[in-house]
Amino acid sequence: MQRLTQMDGLRGVLAVYVMLGHALPFTDLPGWVLALFSHGEAGVDLFFALSGLVIANSLERFGGAFAPFMVARGRRLLPVYFAVLALSILLVSGGNPLQAMPWVGLAGHQMMQAGLPRALGWHVAAHIALVQGIIPQGALPYAYVTLLGPAWSLSTEWQFYVLIGLVAPKRLGWFALGLLALGVAYHALALPPWWQFSRAFLPAAAPYFALGIASAVGLRGGGWRVFGLCLALVCGLEFLTGGTGKALVPLAWAAVVLAHAQKSGAIFETRAPQYLGAISYPLYLVNEPVQRGLAMMIAPLAQGNAALFTVLFLPMAILMAIMAAAVLHHGVEKRFMRSQRKEQPACV
């Protein structure tokens, strides 16, 4: 299969958007600027759709074999994840920079943890096992974001890998419809408070994984009817649960897929988006710890001056996050990817 280079570029653009959405709530920029980058959840939903498309192809490279597929996923994702998780725990234990940032509003306080959680050992164990997304809120509250905020979506991804790897669907269209039905059922289910899950629980994101898998069916020449049906149902579900704005997210994905099918997304194949796509996974994970570390250093120097903090913090938050991601990509991610290729030459 040919590599989906346009989707690589899209992944880089989405990672930068999420990074800015994480950084701007700590600045003193005008509200309309913050509003432009306040849709990080929509960006992650598009990541899930992209994952559905890419993983469907990846599983096929392994002939549907579960163990080699999961080992390859683990070697690609876990080394970077554990390195960033350790860094994040160290920084969260170092104090709460928000105490010196009185201008930060609710969004910033929700994004940055005040300190290490109670029952720390359980939270660490959940993050190491990547099961924080399947723990009910009543059992371990907010486990999905306590130590490393972006890791919640990695837990969701891991649940998806296990499901698709075990099922190894021969007919992806039916699998996509099954995932979509799972998502609809979950959204319609009224769970008691103790058993309510976070948005890191796979059924909450299942419609977007389904949309991505249906896209793979269409791009392979298997017809677009399943994709059209999934698109209509996901738009309807998002409209009912989140209004018009949420319904635009699957339509944005449809526009991306159409551009890819028509080979008209050349902007995503230029050098900058392609490189950002290459480092997108470590960039997505490391941007929050980098921002916290910078806030811990800069907030005391700013002495309550929001404008000064913004001038110092924002350029460094962008530059240092990209640099840290590049180091993780070249020094960790690519190293494990190379060793994987030596063992699996047929799966390059």
KOLRO-847460 format. One record per residue (C-alpha): x, z, y; residue in three letters. Coordinates in steps of 0.25 Angstrom, whole numbers, always signed. Example, Ala and Ser with C-alpha at 12.3 -4.5 7.8 and 13.67 -1.06 7.14 Angstrom:
<sites>
[site [+49, +31, -18], "ALA"],
[site [+55, +29, -4], "SER"],
</sites>
This chain:
<sites>
[site [+0, +0, +0], "MET"],
[site [+5, -3, +14], "GLN"],
[site [+7, +9, +23], "ARG"],
[site [-4, +12, +33], "LEU"],
[site [+5, +11, +45], "THR"],
[site [-6, +11, +56], "GLN"],
[site [-11, +24, +49], "MET"],
[site [+3, +30, +50], "ASP"],
[site [+3, +27, +65], "GLY"],
[site [-11, +33, +66], "LEU"],
[site [-6, +46, +59], "ARG"],
[site [+4, +47, +70], "GLY"],
[site [-5, +45, +82], "VAL"],
[site [-15, +56, +75], "LEU"],
[site [-3, +66, +73], "ALA"],
[site [+0, +64, +88], "VAL"],
[site [-14, +66, +92], "TYR"],
[site [-16, +79, +84], "VAL"],
[site [-2, +84, +90], "MET"],
[site [-7, +82, +104], "LEU"],
[site [-20, +89, +100], "GLY"],
[site [-13, +101, +95], "HIS"],
[site [-3, +102, +108], "ALA"],
[site [-13, +99, +120], "LEU"],
[site [-21, +112, +118], "PRO"],
[site [-9, +120, +122], "PHE"],
[site [-7, +112, +135], "THR"],
[site [-13, +112, +149], "ASP"],
[site [-17, +98, +149], "LEU"],
[site [-31, +93, +154], "PRO"],
[site [-43, +95, +145], "GLY"],
[site [-45, +80, +144], "TRP"],
[site [-31, +78, +138], "VAL"],
[site [-34, +89, +128], "LEU"],
[site [-47, +83, +124], "ALA"],
[site [-40, +70, +121], "LEU"],
[site [-32, +77, +110], "PHE"],
[site [-42, +87, +105], "SER"],
[site [-47, +79, +93], "HIS"],
[site [-36, +83, +84], "GLY"],
[site [-46, +85, +73], "GLU"],
[site [-50, +71, +74], "ALA"],
[site [-36, +67, +72], "GLY"],
[site [-35, +75, +60], "VAL"],
[site [-47, +69, +54], "ASP"],
[site [-41, +55, +56], "LEU"],
[site [-29, +60, +49], "PHE"],
[site [-38, +64, +37], "PHE"],
[site [-44, +50, +37], "ALA"],
[site [-30, +44, +38], "LEU"],
[site [-26, +53, +26], "SER"],
[site [-37, +48, +18], "GLY"],
[site [-33, +34, +20], "LEU"],
[site [-18, +37, +17], "VAL"],
[site [-19, +46, +5], "ILE"],
[site [-29, +36, -2], "ALA"],
[site [-17, +26, -2], "ASN"],
[site [-7, +37, -5], "SER"],
[site [-14, +42, -17], "LEU"],
[site [-15, +27, -22], "GLU"],
[site [+0, +26, -22], "ARG"],
[site [+1, +37, -32], "PHE"],
[site [-9, +31, -41], "GLY"],
[site [-19, +42, -39], "GLY"],
[site [-9, +52, -45], "ALA"],
[site [-12, +66, -39], "PHE"],
[site [+1, +73, -42], "ALA"],
[site [+11, +63, -36], "PRO"],
[site [+1, +61, -24], "PHE"],
[site [+1, +75, -21], "MET"],
[site [+16, +77, -22], "VAL"],
[site [+18, +66, -13], "ALA"],
[site [+8, +72, -3], "ARG"],
[site [+15, +85, -4], "GLY"],
[site [+29, +80, -2], "ARG"],
[site [+24, +72, +10], "ARG"],
[site [+17, +83, +17], "LEU"],
[site [+21, +97, +12], "LEU"],
[site [+36, +98, +17], "PRO"],
[site [+32, +95, +32], "VAL"],
[site [+20, +104, +31], "TYR"],
[site [+27, +116, +25], "PHE"],
[site [+38, +115, +36], "ALA"],
[site [+28, +114, +47], "VAL"],
[site [+20, +125, +41], "LEU"],
[site [+32, +134, +41], "ALA"],
[site [+35, +131, +55], "LEU"],
[site [+21, +134, +60], "SER"],
[site [+20, +147, +53], "ILE"],
[site [+33, +151, +60], "LEU"],
[site [+28, +147, +73], "LEU"],
[site [+14, +153, +72], "VAL"],
[site [+21, +166, +68], "SER"],
[site [+29, +166, +81], "GLY"],
[site [+18, +169, +90], "GLY"],
[site [+6, +163, +98], "ASN"],
[site [+10, +155, +110], "PRO"],
[site [-4, +154, +115], "LEU"],
[site [-2, +168, +121], "GLN"],
[site [+6, +161, +131], "ALA"],
[site [-3, +149, +133], "MET"],
[site [-15, +154, +140], "PRO"],
[site [-20, +140, +144], "TRP"],
[site [-22, +136, +130], "VAL"],
[site [-37, +135, +126], "GLY"],
[site [-45, +136, +113], "LEU"],
[site [-40, +124, +107], "ALA"],
[site [-25, +128, +108], "GLY"],
[site [-29, +142, +103], "HIS"],
[site [-36, +136, +91], "GLN"],
[site [-24, +127, +88], "MET"],
[site [-13, +137, +89], "MET"],
[site [-13, +149, +79], "GLN"],
[site [-11, +162, +86], "ALA"],
[site [-2, +168, +75], "GLY"],
[site [-1, +169, +60], "LEU"],
[site [-14, +171, +52], "PRO"],
[site [-18, +183, +44], "ARG"],
[site [-16, +182, +29], "ALA"],
[site [-4, +173, +33], "LEU"],
[site [+0, +172, +18], "GLY"],
[site [-13, +166, +14], "TRP"],
[site [-12, +156, +26], "HIS"],
[site [+2, +152, +23], "VAL"],
[site [-2, +150, +8], "ALA"],
[site [-14, +141, +12], "ALA"],
[site [-5, +133, +21], "HIS"],
[site [+6, +131, +10], "ILE"],
[site [-4, +127, +0], "ALA"],
[site [-12, +118, +10], "LEU"],
[site [-25, +125, +6], "VAL"],
[site [-28, +130, +20], "GLN"],
[site [-39, +120, +21], "GLY"],
[site [-47, +124, +9], "ILE"],
[site [-48, +139, +12], "ILE"],
[site [-61, +144, +18], "PRO"],
[site [-61, +150, +32], "GLN"],
[site [-66, +163, +27], "GLY"],
[site [-54, +164, +17], "ALA"],
[site [-43, +161, +27], "LEU"],
[site [-48, +158, +41], "PRO"],
[site [-41, +146, +48], "TYR"],
[site [-31, +145, +37], "ALA"],
[site [-31, +130, +40], "TYR"],
[site [-24, +132, +53], "VAL"],
[site [-17, +145, +53], "THR"],
[site [-3, +141, +51], "LEU"],
[site [-1, +126, +54], "LEU"],
[site [-13, +120, +61], "GLY"],
[site [-12, +106, +56], "PRO"],
[site [-10, +110, +42], "ALA"],
[site [-25, +111, +40], "TRP"],
[site [-26, +96, +39], "SER"],
[site [-15, +95, +29], "LEU"],
[site [-23, +105, +20], "SER"],
[site [-35, +95, +21], "THR"],
[site [-26, +84, +18], "GLU"],
[site [-20, +91, +6], "TRP"],
[site [-34, +94, +1], "GLN"],
[site [-37, +79, +2], "PHE"],
[site [-25, +75, -6], "TYR"],
[site [-28, +84, -17], "VAL"],
[site [-42, +78, -18], "LEU"],
[site [-39, +64, -17], "ILE"],
[site [-27, +66, -26], "GLY"],
[site [-35, +73, -37], "LEU"],
[site [-47, +63, -36], "VAL"],
[site [-37, +51, -35], "ALA"],
[site [-49, +42, -32], "PRO"],
[site [-50, +28, -37], "LYS"],
[site [-61, +24, -28], "ARG"],
[site [-57, +29, -14], "LEU"],
[site [-70, +25, -8], "GLY"],
[site [-78, +34, -17], "TRP"],
[site [-68, +45, -14], "PHE"],
[site [-69, +44, +1], "ALA"],
[site [-84, +45, +0], "LEU"],
[site [-83, +57, -9], "GLY"],
[site [-74, +64, +2], "LEU"],
[site [-84, +60, +13], "LEU"],
[site [-95, +66, +5], "ALA"],
[site [-86, +79, +3], "LEU"],
[site [-84, +80, +18], "GLY"],
[site [-99, +78, +21], "VAL"],
[site [-103, +88, +11], "ALA"],
[site [-93, +98, +17], "TYR"],
[site [-98, +96, +32], "HIS"],
[site [-112, +98, +27], "ALA"],
[site [-109, +111, +19], "LEU"],
[site [-111, +124, +27], "ALA"],
[site [-101, +133, +21], "LEU"],
[site [-102, +148, +23], "PRO"],
[site [-92, +154, +33], "PRO"],
[site [-82, +159, +23], "TRP"],
[site [-81, +146, +16], "TRP"],
[site [-80, +137, +28], "GLN"],
[site [-67, +129, +28], "PHE"],
[site [-59, +123, +39], "SER"],
[site [-58, +108, +42], "ARG"],
[site [-45, +108, +33], "ALA"],
[site [-55, +108, +21], "PHE"],
[site [-55, +94, +15], "LEU"],
[site [-70, +92, +15], "PRO"],
[site [-70, +93, +30], "ALA"],
[site [-60, +81, +32], "ALA"],
[site [-65, +74, +19], "ALA"],
[site [-73, +63, +28], "PRO"],
[site [-60, +59, +35], "TYR"],
[site [-52, +58, +22], "PHE"],
[site [-64, +50, +16], "ALA"],
[site [-63, +40, +28], "LEU"],
[site [-48, +38, +26], "GLY"],
[site [-50, +35, +11], "ILE"],
[site [-61, +25, +14], "ALA"],
[site [-52, +19, +24], "SER"],
[site [-42, +17, +13], "ALA"],
[site [-53, +10, +5], "VAL"],
[site [-56, +0, +16], "GLY"],
[site [-41, -3, +19], "LEU"],
[site [-38, -6, +5], "ARG"],
[site [-49, -17, +5], "GLY"],
[site [-59, -8, -3], "GLY"],
[site [-70, -10, +8], "GLY"],
[site [-74, -3, +20], "TRP"],
[site [-88, +2, +16], "ARG"],
[site [-83, +16, +11], "VAL"],
[site [-75, +17, +24], "PHE"],
[site [-88, +13, +32], "GLY"],
[site [-96, +23, +25], "LEU"],
[site [-86, +34, +26], "CYS"],
[site [-84, +31, +41], "LEU"],
[site [-99, +32, +44], "ALA"],
[site [-101, +45, +36], "LEU"],
[site [-88, +52, +43], "VAL"],
[site [-93, +47, +56], "CYS"],
[site [-107, +53, +54], "GLY"],
[site [-101, +66, +48], "LEU"],
[site [-92, +68, +60], "GLU"],
[site [-103, +65, +70], "PHE"],
[site [-112, +76, +63], "LEU"],
[site [-101, +86, +63], "THR"],
[site [-93, +83, +75], "GLY"],
[site [-101, +74, +84], "GLY"],
[site [-97, +60, +90], "THR"],
[site [-82, +63, +92], "GLY"],
[site [-80, +67, +78], "LYS"],
[site [-87, +54, +73], "ALA"],
[site [-77, +46, +81], "LEU"],
[site [-65, +51, +72], "VAL"],
[site [-69, +43, +60], "PRO"],
[site [-72, +31, +69], "LEU"],
[site [-58, +32, +74], "ALA"],
[site [-53, +32, +60], "TRP"],
[site [-61, +19, +57], "ALA"],
[site [-55, +12, +69], "ALA"],
[site [-41, +16, +64], "VAL"],
[site [-44, +10, +50], "VAL"],
[site [-50, -2, +56], "LEU"],
[site [-38, -4, +64], "ALA"],
[site [-29, -2, +52], "HIS"],
[site [-37, -12, +44], "ALA"],
[site [-36, -23, +55], "GLN"],
[site [-21, -20, +57], "LYS"],
[site [-24, -17, +72], "SER"],
[site [-18, -3, +73], "GLY"],
[site [-4, -8, +76], "ALA"],
[site [-2, +3, +87], "ILE"],
[site [-1, +13, +75], "PHE"],
[site [+10, +5, +69], "GLU"],
[site [+19, +6, +81], "THR"],
[site [+32, +15, +80], "ARG"],
[site [+27, +28, +87], "ALA"],
[site [+14, +30, +79], "PRO"],
[site [+21, +26, +66], "GLN"],
[site [+32, +36, +68], "TYR"],
[site [+21, +47, +73], "LEU"],
[site [+14, +43, +60], "GLY"],
[site [+26, +46, +52], "ALA"],
[site [+28, +60, +57], "ILE"],
[site [+13, +62, +59], "SER"],
[site [+12, +72, +48], "TYR"],
[site [+23, +82, +52], "PRO"],
[site [+18, +79, +67], "LEU"],
[site [+4, +84, +63], "TYR"],
[site [+9, +96, +57], "LEU"],
[site [+20, +101, +66], "VAL"],
[site [+14, +98, +80], "ASN"],
[site [+7, +112, +80], "GLU"],
[site [+19, +120, +76], "PRO"],
[site [+28, +113, +86], "VAL"],
[site [+17, +115, +97], "GLN"],
[site [+16, +130, +94], "ARG"],
[site [+31, +132, +94], "GLY"],
[site [+32, +125, +107], "LEU"],
[site [+21, +133, +113], "ALA"],
[site [+28, +146, +109], "MET"],
[site [+41, +141, +117], "MET"],
[site [+34, +135, +129], "ILE"],
[site [+22, +145, +132], "ALA"],
[site [+31, +156, +136], "PRO"],
[site [+39, +147, +145], "LEU"],
[site [+27, +142, +152], "ALA"],
[site [+22, +156, +155], "GLN"],
[site [+7, +152, +155], "GLY"],
[site [+9, +139, +163], "ASN"],
[site [+1, +129, +155], "ALA"],
[site [+6, +117, +163], "ALA"],
[site [+21, +120, +160], "LEU"],
[site [+18, +123, +145], "PHE"],
[site [+11, +110, +144], "THR"],
[site [+22, +102, +150], "VAL"],
[site [+32, +109, +141], "LEU"],
[site [+24, +110, +129], "PHE"],
[site [+17, +96, +127], "LEU"],
[site [+28, +86, +127], "PRO"],
[site [+37, +96, +118], "MET"],
[site [+25, +98, +108], "ALA"],
[site [+24, +83, +106], "ILE"],
[site [+38, +79, +106], "LEU"],
[site [+42, +91, +97], "MET"],
[site [+31, +89, +87], "ALA"],
[site [+35, +75, +85], "ILE"],
[site [+49, +79, +83], "MET"],
[site [+46, +90, +73], "ALA"],
[site [+37, +80, +66], "ALA"],
[site [+48, +70, +65], "ALA"],
[site [+58, +80, +60], "VAL"],
[site [+48, +84, +49], "LEU"],
[site [+45, +70, +46], "HIS"],
[site [+59, +65, +44], "HIS"],
[site [+65, +78, +39], "GLY"],
[site [+54, +83, +30], "VAL"],
[site [+43, +73, +27], "GLU"],
[site [+51, +60, +25], "LYS"],
[site [+61, +68, +16], "ARG"],
[site [+50, +72, +7], "PHE"],
[site [+44, +58, +8], "MET"],
[site [+57, +51, +4], "ARG"],
[site [+58, +60, -9], "SER"],
[site [+44, +57, -13], "GLN"],
[site [+47, +42, -12], "ARG"],
[site [+59, +44, -21], "LYS"],
[site [+50, +50, -31], "GLU"],
[site [+39, +40, -29], "GLN"],
[site [+44, +27, -26], "PRO"],
[site [+32, +20, -30], "ALA"],
[site [+24, +28, -20], "CYS"],
[site [+31, +24, -7], "VAL"],
</sites>
